Amino acid sequence: MTTAVAGAFSSERIAFTVKWVASIIQILGYTATGFGWTPWNLYLFVVGVFGWFAVGVLWNDKAIMLIHIVALAAMVAGMSASS
């Protein structure tokens, strides 16, 4: 039983789920941008970018982590500057 539970929550399965959820959230962010739904578009992008950063951590992929941490920092800086 423990093996089945461990298999259901494997790192690969978590990464698979997070990358798809993050991708869908980013697509919703693009949609919100297209319809002019600010600031919801930014909130969606922040969640999606954070999700992809988490995937980079799970995969130990420094390139994915770098691009998404830079994107996250740029969005947070832009959001705080416009407040």
MODELLER restraints for C-alpha pairs under 7 A, 6 or more apart:
rsr = mdl.restraints
at = mdl.atoms
rsr.add(forms.Gaussian(group=physical.xy_distance, feature=features.Distance(at['CA:11:A'], at['CA:58:A']), mean=6.75, stdev=0.5))
rsr.add(forms.Gaussian(group=physical.xy_distance, feature=features.Distance(at['CA:15:A'], at['CA:55:A']), mean=5.44, stdev=0.5))
rsr.add(forms.Gaussian(group=physical.xy_distance, feature=features.Distance(at['CA:15:A'], at['CA:58:A']), mean=6.40, stdev=0.5))
rsr.add(forms.Gaussian(group=physical.xy_distance, feature=features.Distance(at['CA:18:A'], at['CA:51:A']), mean=6.17, stdev=0.5))
rsr.add(forms.Gaussian(group=physical.xy_distance, feature=features.Distance(at['CA:18:A'], at['CA:55:A']), mean=6.70, stdev=0.5))
rsr.add(forms.Gaussian(group=physical.xy_distance, feature=features.Distance(at['CA:19:A'], at['CA:51:A']), mean=6.71, stdev=0.5))
rsr.add(forms.Gaussian(group=physical.xy_distance, feature=features.Distance(at['CA:19:A'], at['CA:52:A']), mean=6.04, stdev=0.5))
rsr.add(forms.Gaussian(group=physical.xy_distance, feature=features.Distance(at['CA:19:A'], at['CA:55:A']), mean=6.28, stdev=0.5))
rsr.add(forms.Gaussian(group=physical.xy_distance, feature=features.Distance(at['CA:22:A'], at['CA:48:A']), mean=4.29, stdev=0.5))
rsr.add(forms.Gaussian(group=physical.xy_distance, feature=features.Distance(at['CA:22:A'], at['CA:51:A']), mean=5.12, stdev=0.5))
rsr.add(forms.Gaussian(group=physical.xy_distance, feature=features.Distance(at['CA:22:A'], at['CA:52:A']), mean=6.22, stdev=0.5))
rsr.add(forms.Gaussian(group=physical.xy_distance, feature=features.Distance(at['CA:23:A'], at['CA:48:A']), mean=6.36, stdev=0.5))
rsr.add(forms.Gaussian(group=physical.xy_distance, feature=features.Distance(at['CA:25:A'], at['CA:44:A']), mean=5.89, stdev=0.5))
rsr.add(forms.Gaussian(group=physical.xy_distance, feature=features.Distance(at['CA:25:A'], at['CA:48:A']), mean=5.40, stdev=0.5))
rsr.add(forms.Gaussian(group=physical.xy_distance, feature=features.Distance(at['CA:26:A'], at['CA:44:A']), mean=6.17, stdev=0.5))
rsr.add(forms.Gaussian(group=physical.xy_distance, feature=features.Distance(at['CA:26:A'], at['CA:45:A']), mean=5.32, stdev=0.5))
rsr.add(forms.Gaussian(group=physical.xy_distance, feature=features.Distance(at['CA:26:A'], at['CA:48:A']), mean=5.03, stdev=0.5))
rsr.add(forms.Gaussian(group=physical.xy_distance, feature=features.Distance(at['CA:28:A'], at['CA:44:A']), mean=6.86, stdev=0.5))
rsr.add(forms.Gaussian(group=physical.xy_distance, feature=features.Distance(at['CA:29:A'], at['CA:41:A']), mean=4.46, stdev=0.5))
rsr.add(forms.Gaussian(group=physical.xy_distance, feature=features.Distance(at['CA:29:A'], at['CA:42:A']), mean=6.81, stdev=0.5))
rsr.add(forms.Gaussian(group=physical.xy_distance, feature=features.Distance(at['CA:29:A'], at['CA:44:A']), mean=4.95, stdev=0.5))
rsr.add(forms.Gaussian(group=physical.xy_distance, feature=features.Distance(at['CA:29:A'], at['CA:45:A']), mean=5.38, stdev=0.5))
rsr.add(forms.Gaussian(group=physical.xy_distance, feature=features.Distance(at['CA:30:A'], at['CA:41:A']), mean=6.87, stdev=0.5))
rsr.add(forms.Gaussian(group=physical.xy_distance, feature=features.Distance(at['CA:32:A'], at['CA:40:A']), mean=6.76, stdev=0.5))
rsr.add(forms.Gaussian(group=physical.xy_distance, feature=features.Distance(at['CA:32:A'], at['CA:41:A']), mean=4.91, stdev=0.5))
rsr.add(forms.Gaussian(group=physical.xy_distance, feature=features.Distance(at['CA:33:A'], at['CA:41:A']), mean=5.45, stdev=0.5))
rsr.add(forms.Gaussian(group=physical.xy_distance, feature=features.Distance(at['CA:46:A'], at['CA:72:A']), mean=6.24, stdev=0.5))
rsr.add(forms.Gaussian(group=physical.xy_distance, feature=features.Distance(at['CA:49:A'], at['CA:68:A']), mean=5.71, stdev=0.5))
rsr.add(forms.Gaussian(group=physical.xy_distance, feature=features.Distance(at['CA:49:A'], at['CA:72:A']), mean=6.31, stdev=0.5))
rsr.add(forms.Gaussian(group=physical.xy_distance, feature=features.Distance(at['CA:52:A'], at['CA:68:A']), mean=6.75, stdev=0.5))
rsr.add(forms.Gaussian(group=physical.xy_distance, feature=features.Distance(at['CA:53:A'], at['CA:64:A']), mean=6.53, stdev=0.5))
rsr.add(forms.Gaussian(group=physical.xy_distance, feature=features.Distance(at['CA:53:A'], at['CA:65:A']), mean=4.97, stdev=0.5))
rsr.add(forms.Gaussian(group=physical.xy_distance, feature=features.Distance(at['CA:53:A'], at['CA:68:A']), mean=5.42, stdev=0.5))
rsr.add(forms.Gaussian(group=physical.xy_distance, feature=features.Distance(at['CA:53:A'], at['CA:69:A']), mean=6.60, stdev=0.5))
rsr.add(forms.Gaussian(group=physical.xy_distance, feature=features.Distance(at['CA:56:A'], at['CA:62:A']), mean=6.62, stdev=0.5))
rsr.add(forms.Gaussian(group=physical.xy_distance, feature=features.Distance(at['CA:56:A'], at['CA:64:A']), mean=5.07, stdev=0.5))
rsr.add(forms.Gaussian(group=physical.xy_distance, feature=features.Distance(at['CA:56:A'], at['CA:65:A']), mean=4.94, stdev=0.5))
rsr.add(forms.Gaussian(group=physical.xy_distance, feature=features.Distance(at['CA:57:A'], at['CA:65:A']), mean=6.59, stdev=0.5))
